[in-house]
């Protein structure tokens, strides 16, 4: 088993950030982005009650299906695309090593 995985986050200025994520600690993508001081607000604290951590999944990784709460939030969010997900709902695990996401525009 790996001790860490790597994900790529493309910020709102097209800059790519390669992030190392330790495994064995239950983190979401939102928490990882915040720990690297990327501009992800996560106003609701990871409860899928806002869309301030919305990302576009650009790699072909299989992620768990969105929950009803995530679908409901995405239905109300701005800038939603077919590949939109809430970063707070993407849990870090070995299978998503190499994941590539792009930060969605701010929810204003």
C-alpha positions as CSV (number, residue, x, y, z in Angstrom):
1,X,0.0,0.0,0.0
2,X,1.2,3.5,-0.9
3,X,1.9,6.1,1.8
4,X,0.7,9.0,-0.4
5,X,-0.8,9.8,-3.7
6,X,-0.4,12.8,-6.1
7,X,-3.2,14.9,-7.6
8,X,-3.0,17.8,-9.9
9,X,-5.2,20.9,-9.3
10,X,-5.4,23.6,-12.0
11,X,-6.3,26.9,-10.4
12,X,-8.4,29.7,-11.8
13,X,-5.3,31.3,-13.4
14,X,-4.4,28.1,-15.4
15,X,-1.5,27.3,-13.0
16,X,-1.1,23.6,-12.3
17,X,-0.3,22.5,-8.7
18,X,1.0,19.0,-8.1
19,X,-0.1,18.0,-4.6
20,X,1.1,15.1,-2.5
21,X,-1.6,13.7,-0.3
22,X,-0.8,11.3,2.6
23,X,-3.0,8.2,2.8
24,X,-4.3,6.9,6.0
25,X,-5.8,10.3,7.0
26,X,-9.4,10.8,6.0
27,X,-9.2,13.9,3.9
28,X,-11.4,15.3,1.1
29,X,-10.2,17.1,-1.9
30,X,-11.5,20.3,-0.4
31,X,-9.4,19.8,2.8
32,X,-6.3,19.0,0.7
33,X,-6.7,22.2,-1.4
34,X,-7.2,24.3,1.7
35,X,-4.1,22.8,3.3
36,X,-2.1,23.9,0.2
37,X,-3.7,27.3,0.5
38,X,-5.5,27.1,-2.9
39,X,-8.6,29.3,-3.2
40,X,-11.2,26.8,-2.1
41,X,-13.5,28.2,0.5
42,X,-15.6,25.3,1.7
43,X,-17.9,27.6,3.5
44,X,-20.1,24.8,4.8
45,X,-17.2,22.8,6.2
46,X,-17.6,19.8,3.9
47,X,-21.3,19.1,4.4
48,X,-22.3,19.5,0.7
49,X,-24.4,22.6,1.6
50,X,-22.6,25.1,-0.6
51,X,-20.7,24.9,-3.9
52,X,-17.6,26.9,-2.9
53,X,-15.4,23.8,-3.4
54,X,-16.8,22.9,-6.9
55,X,-14.2,21.4,-9.2
56,X,-14.2,20.0,-12.8
57,X,-12.8,16.5,-12.9
58,X,-10.5,16.4,-16.0
59,X,-9.0,12.9,-15.7
60,X,-10.7,9.6,-16.4
61,X,-10.7,8.3,-12.8
62,X,-13.8,6.5,-11.5
63,X,-15.2,8.4,-8.6
64,X,-18.0,7.3,-6.3
65,X,-21.4,8.5,-7.5
66,X,-22.6,11.8,-6.2
67,X,-25.0,11.6,-3.2
68,X,-28.4,13.0,-3.4
69,X,-27.2,16.0,-1.3
70,X,-24.3,16.6,-3.8
71,X,-26.7,16.5,-6.8
72,X,-29.1,18.9,-5.0
73,X,-26.3,21.3,-4.4
74,X,-24.9,21.1,-7.9
75,X,-28.4,21.7,-9.2
76,X,-28.4,25.1,-7.5
77,X,-24.7,26.0,-8.1
78,X,-23.4,28.3,-10.8
79,X,-20.9,27.3,-13.5
80,X,-21.9,23.6,-13.4
81,X,-20.7,21.3,-16.1
82,X,-21.1,17.6,-16.8
83,X,-17.8,16.9,-14.9
84,X,-18.6,19.1,-11.9
85,X,-18.2,17.7,-8.4
86,X,-18.0,19.1,-4.9
87,X,-14.4,18.8,-3.6
88,X,-15.7,18.1,-0.1
89,X,-17.3,14.9,-1.5
90,X,-14.2,13.5,-3.2
91,X,-12.4,11.4,-0.6
92,X,-8.6,10.7,-0.9
93,X,-7.9,7.1,-1.6
94,X,-5.2,5.1,-3.4
95,X,-7.4,4.5,-6.5
96,X,-7.5,8.2,-7.4
97,X,-3.7,8.6,-7.6
98,X,-3.1,11.0,-10.6
99,X,-6.5,12.7,-10.4
100,X,-6.6,16.0,-12.3
101,X,-9.2,18.6,-11.4
102,X,-9.7,22.3,-12.3
103,X,-11.2,24.8,-9.8
104,X,-14.5,26.1,-10.9
105,X,-15.0,29.9,-11.0
106,X,-16.0,31.4,-7.7
107,X,-19.7,31.2,-6.7
108,X,-20.8,34.8,-6.8
